[in-house]
Amino acid sequence: MTDDKSKNAPDNGGSKPSTSGLPTIDIKRYVADFLDRIWWFLLTFVLVAGGIYYLMMSATPLYKSTASVQILRQEDSRTQFDKVADDTVRNTEDINTQINLLSSVQIIERVAERIEDEFKQDFLAPYRQIDQEEDDLSVIKIVAENRKISPARLSLIVSIEYVHPNPEISARVANLFADEMMAYFSSVRNNVVSRAVQDLREQAEIQRRKVENIEKQLVDYKEDLQTISFDQRLDIDQQEMISLNAYATQSNEVRDRLATQWSMIEEARAEERPLYNLSFISSSPRIENLRSSIASHRIEIARLEERYRHKHPRMIEAQEALVAAETELEMAADEAARVIASELAQAEQDLVKAEEKVIAKKNEIIAMQRHKTVYDSKARELEVNQNLYQYLYNRIQETEAQNRDDINKLRIVDEAVIPLEPFTPKRMLAIAAAFMGGSVCSFGLVGALIFIDDRVRSPLEVEQKFGLPILGVMAMMKGKPKTIGDLTQATEADPQNTETLNTAVATLRLDPDSADAKAILVTSTISNEGKSFLSGALSSAFQRYGEKVLLINCDLRAQEDRFAGEKRQGLANYLKNDDVSLDGSIYRNKDLECDVLPAGSHHNQPFILFNSAKFKQMMEELKTRYDRIIIDTPPAHLFGDAISLLAHCDGQIFVSGFSRARVGLATKTVRKLQDTDVPIFGVLVNGVRLFQAKMYYPEYYHAYADYDKYGKYGTPAKA
């Protein structure tokens, strides 16, 4: 039932649940949530932006003066160790090094020393507080915090900026920095030149001793290895290696041949074949002679058999000679096999010795190559150090000659002038910062409110989370109606709500699943969602369609009965007392124009009454009297009364108060009601303000403004 109803859910403008099973992002919901909290956004924006703007514009005006100096490449190359300890300005790292020197503490201290007397008083005046002594202020600290050294991109021009509340002082201090930088590098130059010569002499002496030490190491190395030339020694060893490899190859071939012959011998013995049939044994002269002799004996025996019997002396003599020859042949074959076995063993020993000699010679060559590598490395090191020693000697001569020149490190390009406009605060910057800060804080606050607010608001939450169609959206009533009469008047005064109820009732009457439903239960998640009001409104709407309707108030836990104009007996009285009649408990409500069975007396455990046989009998009887029975119940999440009543109902309608219950809580409540197998016909959304309806439910309220132009029955309203 629930799935079928979901198919009839109205189009929500592209916010339908995703058919792929993935959660759908309801963009309309977030836009509507933002517009619903637009006043929070505006208030936060005004407060934060105004605060930022006030704080920035209330700051003390500061003036910035700038002096420009140029870093020279030439002086640097004359006073340093070219190609050894080069400090020439050629790349970004070099210019950054010079910038760090210009930003050194020594220059700051020199500038601070030149700020004295009246200049010092004017300099400290903006920083002096009431009753604060001058000694408590640190000139060095103030100078360091307000100066900035920055290089111009892709150039050797450096800007010296100084910020001060007094424009004249800012220009004067910036020029002091330029002067002191010039003086600092001029004084440093003399020390650098003298240290350069001394350092060069010390390094040259160290280099000379290092060259002598490496030369001695090379001579000792050759003496230890007892060789004059590593290349000649390696050539000899490689020739010996070739001979040993040839001998080892020959030994391996002999061993393989003998191993093959011995394998054939063992195979013949295993198969009990004569060894003298093997080619390498039968080729022996002795074996050939014996085989010829055996053949002759056999021929002789064949000739004698024609003349003599087997036991004839000559026959016996010939046979004995044949046996003796065959025995000697077998012995000769065995002897040949033993010779082959002996030769095989000897060949294996020769092969092992040959391989050992090859390995030994190979290791010897490897060791000699290693020694040669070490020697070559030492030789290259000697060559490098000899060149370095010669270079240092030449640099000593060059540096001493350059020491006679007097070229400064820096050159002033532009002196600082007195600024006419303050550097800070800047109005446009303050406006931009205020706008950015206000926007970030406002969006952050509204976003946090939207994130933590998980109450039911949008159609996607109703249809996707609940899996139910929306029967209608009811606008919030003006004022606070307390009785069913107030509700009826407020509903009739609102054409949109009247049409919403008529449409919902028409849908229920035409839908095959709800058309024949006699008893319809109306419930909600929590209290104050408009459940009771909508129960009365639905009853009145069904009555207008010509059906006989009974409204039963099953909320026996409430302290007052909104469907009863006065205190009177009702459902609880009838179920608890046998002397109370059912007809006497039902009365006609003139406002709703339908019959009403009020709650009657208060009861703390109404589910006991709802599960009684008398209540079941009452419901069966009422279904025969009325076309529709609308049952109002307590909130389904708070109490189990609605679950007990569903056993006597044919369907149920779920009321969702706009921005009342949380999504997770309402979803659990709907699932609990669906588990009873009593179909839920749909959801009535209640309590939506006009501007909220336009944002969250435009498909239901897209023409809501048109109702203001017409009267109750569609005629133009009077001005």
Buried (B, 14 or more C-beta within 10 A) or exposed (E): BBEEBBEEBBEBBEBBBEEEEEEBEBEBBEEBBBBBBEEBBEEBBEEBBEBBBEEBEEEEEBBBBBBBBBBBEEBBBBBBBBEEEEBBBEEEEBBEEBBEBBBEEEBBBBBBEEBEEEBBEBBBEBBEEEEEEEEEBEBBEBBBEBBEBEBEEEEBBBBBBBBBBBBEBBBBBBBBBBBBBBBBBBEBBEEBBEEBBEBBBEBBEEBBEBBEEBBEBBEEBBEEBEBEEBEEBBEEBEEBBEEBBEBBEEBBEBBEBBBEBBEBBEEBEEEEEBBBEBEBBBEBEBBEBBBEBBEEBBEBBEEBEEEBEEEEEEBEEBBEBBEEBBEBBEEBBBBBBEEBBEBBEEBBEBBEEBBEBBEEBBEBBEEBEEBBEBBEEBBEBBEEBBEBBEBBBEBBEEBEEBBEEEEBBBEBEBBBEEBEEBBBBBEEEBBEBBBEBBBEBBBEBBBEBBEEBBBBBBBBBBBBBBBBBBBBBBBBBEEEBEBBBBBBBBBEEBBBBBEBBBBBBEBBBEBEBBEEBBBBBBBBBBBEBBBBBBBBBBBBBBBBBEBEBBBBBBBBBBEEBBBBBEEBBBBBBBBBEEEBEBEEBBBEBEBBEBBBBBBBBEBEEBBEBBEEEEBEEBBEEBBEEBBBBBBBBBBBBBBBBBBBBBEBBBBBBBBBBBBBBBBEBBBBBBEBBBEBEBBBBBBBBBBBBBEBBBBBBBBBBEEBEEBEEEEEEEEEEEE
